């Protein structure tokens, strides 16, 4: 077959260019450490690498979100720790206020100190979240959550808990609403609460009480009214909600249990004729209202048996409500700790996933240096041989023999 000089040069040049391109591509692979320089090198592997890279980026964003959640929860835990310490100090002052040797002035001094603790608690409830908002305002992070009122504090936030996506199928709250932390606190013993009528003239005091049979609870309001006569002291139990007298003329003994409809409590001291105590289902009472009631109680002068009984009953109510407030704060702290623990577990899972993604990408993209260097040497040898062959063959001509 005849091969023209033009064809020979064109074919040889094309082949040399191809060999040089292959050599350059191998050099680029070695310098970059990547097997895939363009999607055309391996379309299937390139598509897979793109998917894995996206998944890895999402995993990294989840990791960043977890760090933000961890930081926010850490700040909340710090504030709740301060609230816990403050309420424990308030309980210490409350125990001291029950000292029978204290005068009205002594109790008023304690009330003054409690007023300062009230303002400190209000400041903690209005803590910022480190991002220009308020920690306990729910979704209304730009609104100051609590404002002081005559009866305690008014909550201006909402019930929302702000959340972040920290995993493929997991969102975690990085805040708690002020309502859940400071307001949704049961008064009394959590099932029912007792209170003395404002006009009581005797020295009768009550215990927190307990539930003896939950199946008998009705959720009704009751009154226990005492009658004093020459024959002794008796009491009547009335279901105020239904208007029914449950029992009448019951003999009273100081400290003896009074039981009805699954409810049991003790009344001590000596109630006066007509004195009464109310029993109502437990409702939510904010810790600010509890502290405000306690301050008002300690600022009230104590006169006679009725005054002492009112003080004793008020301190008992405050004790129970503060205990409930502390329990609620500790419950919220436990939830915060649980979320922090879950974040740690998700961090470990995220780190493992990142290693898997890195290994997959390495298998798809990274270069086998031994194989690449061997290929480079082979390509260099082939190119040199082709160049030398072209130089020799292109020099062949009949004109050399004329």
C-alpha positions as CSV (number, residue, x, y, z in Angstrom):
1,X,0.0,0.0,0.0
2,X,1.3,3.4,-0.9
3,X,1.5,6.0,1.8
4,X,2.0,9.5,0.7
5,X,4.4,11.8,2.4
6,X,1.5,14.0,3.5
7,X,-0.4,11.1,5.1
8,X,2.8,9.9,6.8
9,X,3.5,13.2,8.4
10,X,-0.2,13.8,9.4
11,X,-0.5,10.3,11.0
12,X,2.8,10.6,12.8
13,X,2.0,14.0,14.1
14,X,-1.4,12.9,15.4
15,X,0.1,9.9,17.2
16,X,2.9,11.9,18.8
17,X,0.3,14.5,20.0
18,X,-1.7,11.7,21.5
19,X,1.3,10.2,23.3
20,X,2.3,13.6,24.6
21,X,-1.3,14.3,25.8
22,X,-1.4,10.9,27.7
23,X,2.0,11.7,29.2
24,X,0.9,15.2,30.3
25,X,-2.4,13.7,31.8
26,X,-0.4,11.2,33.8
27,X,1.9,14.0,35.0
28,X,-1.1,16.0,36.1
29,X,-2.5,13.1,37.9
30,X,0.7,12.6,39.8
31,X,1.1,16.3,40.7
32,X,-2.6,16.5,41.9
33,X,-2.8,13.1,43.5
34,X,-6.2,12.6,41.8
35,X,-7.1,9.9,39.4
36,X,-10.2,11.8,38.2
37,X,-9.2,15.1,36.6
38,X,-12.4,15.5,34.7
39,X,-15.7,13.6,34.7
40,X,-14.8,12.2,31.3
41,X,-12.0,10.2,32.9
42,X,-14.6,7.9,34.6
43,X,-18.2,9.2,34.3
44,X,-19.6,6.6,36.7
45,X,-17.0,7.2,39.4
46,X,-17.3,11.0,39.0
47,X,-21.0,10.8,39.5
48,X,-20.6,8.6,42.6
49,X,-17.9,11.0,43.9
50,X,-20.2,13.9,43.5
51,X,-22.9,12.2,45.5
52,X,-20.5,11.2,48.3
53,X,-19.0,14.8,48.4
54,X,-22.5,16.2,48.8
55,X,-23.3,13.7,51.6
56,X,-20.0,14.6,53.3
57,X,-20.8,18.3,53.1
58,X,-24.2,17.7,54.7
59,X,-22.6,15.7,57.4
60,X,-20.1,18.5,58.1
61,X,-23.1,21.0,58.3
62,X,-24.8,18.7,60.8
63,X,-21.5,18.8,62.8
64,X,-21.5,22.6,62.8
65,X,-25.2,22.6,63.9
66,X,-24.3,20.2,66.7
67,X,-21.5,22.6,67.9
68,X,-24.1,25.4,67.9
69,X,-26.6,23.3,69.9
70,X,-23.9,22.2,72.3
71,X,-22.8,25.8,72.9
72,X,-26.4,27.0,73.4
73,X,-27.3,24.1,75.8
74,X,-24.0,24.7,77.7
75,X,-25.1,28.4,78.3
76,X,-28.6,27.3,79.3
77,X,-27.1,24.7,81.8
78,X,-24.9,27.5,83.3
79,X,-28.0,29.7,83.8
80,X,-30.0,26.9,85.3
81,X,-27.2,26.0,87.7
82,X,-27.3,29.6,88.9
83,X,-31.1,29.4,89.3
84,X,-30.7,26.2,91.3
85,X,-28.2,27.7,93.6
86,X,-30.4,30.8,94.1
87,X,-33.5,28.8,95.0
88,X,-31.4,26.7,97.4
89,X,-30.3,29.9,99.1
90,X,-33.9,31.1,99.2
91,X,-34.9,27.8,100.9
92,X,-32.2,28.4,103.5
93,X,-33.6,31.9,104.2
94,X,-37.1,30.4,104.4
95,X,-36.0,27.9,107.0
96,X,-34.5,30.7,109.0
97,X,-37.7,32.7,108.7
98,X,-39.5,30.0,110.6
99,X,-37.4,30.7,113.7
100,X,-39.9,31.2,116.5
101,X,-37.6,33.7,118.2
102,X,-37.6,36.1,115.2
103,X,-39.4,39.4,115.5
104,X,-41.4,41.1,112.7
105,X,-38.2,43.2,112.0
106,X,-36.1,40.1,111.6
107,X,-38.6,38.6,109.1
108,X,-38.8,41.9,107.3
109,X,-35.0,41.9,106.9
110,X,-35.2,38.4,105.4
111,X,-38.0,39.7,103.1
112,X,-35.6,42.5,101.9
113,X,-32.9,40.0,101.1
114,X,-35.5,37.9,99.3
115,X,-36.5,40.9,97.2
116,X,-32.9,41.1,96.0
117,X,-32.9,37.4,95.2
118,X,-36.2,37.9,93.3
119,X,-34.6,40.6,91.1
120,X,-31.6,38.3,90.6
121,X,-33.9,35.5,89.5
122,X,-35.7,37.8,87.1
123,X,-32.4,38.7,85.6
124,X,-31.4,35.1,85.1
125,X,-34.8,34.4,83.5
126,X,-34.1,37.2,81.1
127,X,-30.6,35.9,80.2
128,X,-29.4,36.5,76.6
129,X,-28.6,33.5,74.4
130,X,-25.3,34.8,73.1
131,X,-26.8,35.4,69.7
132,X,-28.5,38.7,70.3
133,X,-31.7,37.2,71.6
134,X,-33.2,36.0,74.9
135,X,-32.6,32.5,76.1
136,X,-36.1,31.7,77.6
137,X,-38.4,33.6,75.2
138,X,-39.3,30.6,73.0
139,X,-39.7,31.6,69.4
140,X,-40.0,35.3,70.4
141,X,-36.2,35.5,71.0
142,X,-36.2,39.2,70.3
143,X,-38.7,39.9,73.1
144,X,-37.7,40.2,76.8
145,X,-39.5,37.2,78.3
146,X,-40.3,38.3,81.8
147,X,-41.5,41.7,83.2
148,X,-42.0,42.3,86.9
149,X,-45.6,42.8,88.1
150,X,-47.3,43.3,91.5
151,X,-48.0,39.6,91.8
152,X,-44.7,38.2,90.4
153,X,-43.7,38.4,86.7
154,X,-45.6,38.4,83.4
155,X,-44.3,36.1,80.7
156,X,-44.2,37.7,77.2
157,X,-42.6,34.8,75.2
158,X,-44.3,31.8,73.8
159,X,-44.2,28.0,74.4
160,X,-41.8,27.3,71.5
161,X,-38.5,25.5,71.8
162,X,-36.1,26.5,69.0
163,X,-34.5,23.5,67.2
164,X,-31.7,22.7,64.8
165,X,-31.2,19.7,62.5
166,X,-28.3,17.8,63.9
167,X,-28.7,14.5,62.0
168,X,-30.4,13.1,58.9
169,X,-33.6,12.4,60.8
170,X,-33.0,14.2,64.2
171,X,-33.8,17.7,65.4
172,X,-32.8,18.8,68.9
173,X,-34.1,21.8,70.9
174,X,-31.4,24.2,71.9
175,X,-33.6,26.3,74.1
176,X,-36.5,25.9,76.5
177,X,-39.4,28.3,76.9
178,X,-39.5,30.4,80.1
179,X,-43.0,29.1,80.7
180,X,-41.7,25.5,80.9
181,X,-38.9,26.5,83.2
182,X,-40.3,29.1,85.5
183,X,-44.1,28.9,85.2
184,X,-45.4,25.4,84.7
185,X,-44.8,24.4,88.3
186,X,-47.5,22.6,90.3
187,X,-48.4,24.1,93.6
188,X,-49.2,22.1,96.8
189,X,-48.0,18.5,96.7
190,X,-48.5,18.2,92.9
191,X,-52.0,16.7,93.2
192,X,-53.8,19.1,95.5
193,X,-53.1,22.2,97.5
194,X,-54.3,23.4,100.9
195,X,-54.9,27.0,102.0
196,X,-56.3,28.6,105.1
197,X,-59.2,31.0,104.9
198,X,-58.2,34.6,105.3
199,X,-60.5,35.1,108.3
200,X,-59.2,32.2,110.4
201,X,-58.8,33.2,114.0
202,X,-57.3,30.1,115.5
203,X,-53.8,28.6,115.4
204,X,-54.7,25.7,113.1
205,X,-52.0,24.6,110.7
206,X,-51.9,22.0,107.9
207,X,-49.5,19.6,106.4
208,X,-48.8,19.3,102.7
209,X,-50.9,16.1,102.5
210,X,-50.7,13.1,100.2
211,X,-52.8,11.0,97.9
212,X,-53.9,7.7,99.4
213,X,-55.8,6.4,96.4
214,X,-55.5,8.0,92.9
215,X,-58.6,6.1,91.7
216,X,-60.7,8.1,94.2
217,X,-59.5,11.6,93.2
218,X,-62.3,13.7,91.7
219,X,-60.5,16.9,90.9
220,X,-63.1,18.8,92.9
221,X,-62.7,21.7,95.4
222,X,-63.4,21.0,99.1
223,X,-63.6,22.8,102.3
224,X,-63.0,21.6,105.8
225,X,-64.8,23.8,108.4
226,X,-64.3,23.6,112.1
227,X,-66.9,24.0,114.9
228,X,-65.9,24.6,118.5
229,X,-68.3,24.0,121.4
230,X,-68.2,22.9,125.0
231,X,-68.4,19.3,123.8
232,X,-65.2,19.7,121.8
233,X,-64.0,20.5,118.3
234,X,-65.5,18.9,115.2
235,X,-65.2,19.5,111.5
236,X,-67.3,19.1,108.4
237,X,-66.0,18.1,104.9
238,X,-67.9,19.6,102.0
239,X,-67.4,19.0,98.3
240,X,-67.7,22.6,97.1
241,X,-67.8,21.6,93.4
242,X,-70.9,19.4,93.8
243,X,-72.3,21.1,96.9
244,X,-72.3,17.8,98.8
245,X,-71.5,17.3,102.4
246,X,-69.2,14.3,102.6
247,X,-69.1,14.1,106.4
248,X,-70.2,16.2,109.4
249,X,-69.4,16.3,113.0
250,X,-66.1,14.5,112.8
251,X,-64.2,14.6,116.1
252,X,-61.0,16.7,115.7
253,X,-57.7,15.7,117.2
254,X,-54.6,17.8,116.6
255,X,-52.3,16.0,114.2
256,X,-54.8,13.3,113.3
257,X,-55.3,12.5,109.6
258,X,-58.3,13.9,107.8
259,X,-59.1,11.6,104.8
260,X,-61.7,11.7,102.1
261,X,-61.9,11.0,98.3
262,X,-58.3,9.6,98.2
263,X,-56.9,12.8,99.9
264,X,-55.2,12.8,103.3
265,X,-53.6,15.6,105.3
266,X,-53.2,16.6,109.0
267,X,-54.3,19.7,110.8
268,X,-52.5,20.7,113.9
269,X,-53.0,23.4,116.6
270,X,-56.4,24.7,117.7
271,X,-58.7,26.0,115.0
272,X,-61.2,28.6,116.2
273,X,-65.0,28.2,115.6
274,X,-65.7,28.8,112.0
275,X,-62.2,28.4,110.8
276,X,-61.9,26.6,107.5
277,X,-59.3,25.2,105.1
278,X,-59.7,24.8,101.3
279,X,-58.5,21.9,99.3
280,X,-58.2,22.4,95.6
281,X,-56.5,20.5,92.7
282,X,-52.9,21.6,92.1
283,X,-52.5,24.3,89.5
284,X,-49.5,25.9,87.9
285,X,-47.8,28.7,89.8
286,X,-44.7,30.5,88.7
287,X,-41.7,30.6,90.9
288,X,-41.9,34.4,90.8
289,X,-45.4,34.3,92.3
290,X,-44.1,31.9,95.0
291,X,-41.3,34.3,95.9
292,X,-43.6,37.3,95.8
293,X,-46.1,35.6,98.2
294,X,-43.3,34.7,100.5
295,X,-42.0,38.3,100.6
296,X,-45.5,39.6,101.3
297,X,-45.9,37.0,104.1
298,X,-42.7,38.0,105.8
299,X,-43.6,41.6,105.6
300,X,-46.9,41.0,107.4
301,X,-46.7,41.6,111.1
302,X,-47.5,38.5,113.3
303,X,-50.1,39.1,116.0
304,X,-51.6,36.5,118.3
305,X,-52.3,32.8,117.6
306,X,-54.0,33.6,114.3
307,X,-51.0,35.5,113.0
308,X,-48.6,32.7,114.0
309,X,-50.9,30.1,112.4
310,X,-51.0,32.2,109.2
311,X,-47.2,32.5,109.2
312,X,-46.7,28.8,109.8
313,X,-49.2,27.9,107.0
314,X,-47.6,30.4,104.6
315,X,-44.1,29.1,105.2
316,X,-45.3,25.5,104.7
317,X,-46.9,26.5,101.4
318,X,-43.8,28.3,100.3
319,X,-41.6,25.3,101.3
320,X,-43.7,23.0,99.1
321,X,-43.9,25.4,96.2
322,X,-40.1,26.1,96.3
323,X,-39.5,22.4,96.4
324,X,-41.7,21.9,93.3
325,X,-39.8,24.8,91.6
326,X,-36.5,23.2,92.3
327,X,-37.7,19.8,91.1
328,X,-38.9,21.5,87.9
329,X,-35.6,23.2,87.3
330,X,-33.7,19.9,87.9
331,X,-36.1,18.2,85.5
332,X,-35.2,20.8,82.8
333,X,-31.5,20.4,83.6
334,X,-31.8,16.6,83.2
335,X,-33.4,17.2,79.8
336,X,-30.6,19.5,78.8
337,X,-28.0,17.0,80.0
338,X,-29.8,14.3,78.0
339,X,-29.7,16.4,74.9
340,X,-26.0,17.1,75.4
341,X,-25.3,13.4,75.8
342,X,-27.2,12.7,72.6
343,X,-25.1,15.4,70.8
344,X,-21.9,13.6,71.9
345,X,-23.3,10.3,70.5
346,X,-24.3,12.0,67.3
347,X,-20.8,13.6,67.1
348,X,-19.2,10.2,67.3
349,X,-21.5,8.8,64.6
350,X,-20.8,11.9,62.5
351,X,-17.1,11.4,62.8
352,X,-17.4,7.7,61.8
353,X,-19.5,8.7,58.8
354,X,-16.9,11.3,57.8
355,X,-14.2,8.7,57.8
356,X,-16.4,6.4,55.6
357,X,-17.0,9.2,53.2
358,X,-13.3,10.1,53.1
359,X,-12.4,6.4,52.4
360,X,-15.1,6.2,49.7
361,X,-13.9,9.4,48.0
362,X,-10.3,8.2,48.2
363,X,-11.2,4.9,46.5
364,X,-13.0,6.8,43.7
365,X,-10.7,9.8,43.2
366,X,-7.3,9.2,44.6
367,X,-4.4,8.0,42.5
368,X,-2.4,4.8,42.8
369,X,1.1,6.3,42.7
370,X,2.9,3.1,42.0
371,X,0.7,2.3,39.0
372,X,0.8,6.0,37.8
373,X,4.6,6.2,38.0
374,X,5.0,2.9,36.2
375,X,2.6,4.2,33.5
376,X,4.5,7.4,33.3
377,X,7.8,5.6,32.6
378,X,6.1,3.5,30.0
379,X,4.6,6.5,28.3
380,X,7.9,8.3,28.3
381,X,9.6,5.3,26.7
382,X,6.9,5.0,24.1
383,X,7.0,8.7,23.3
384,X,10.8,8.7,23.0
385,X,10.7,5.7,20.7
386,X,8.0,7.2,18.5
387,X,9.9,10.5,18.2
388,X,13.1,8.7,17.3
389,X,11.3,6.5,14.8
390,X,9.6,9.5,13.2
391,X,12.9,11.3,12.9
392,X,14.5,8.3,11.1
393,X,11.6,7.4,8.9
394,X,11.0,11.0,7.9
395,X,14.6,11.2,6.7
396,X,14.1,8.4,4.2
397,X,14.0,9.7,0.6
398,X,15.1,8.5,-2.9
399,X,16.7,11.9,-3.3
400,X,19.4,10.8,-0.9
401,X,20.6,8.2,-3.4
402,X,20.7,10.4,-6.5
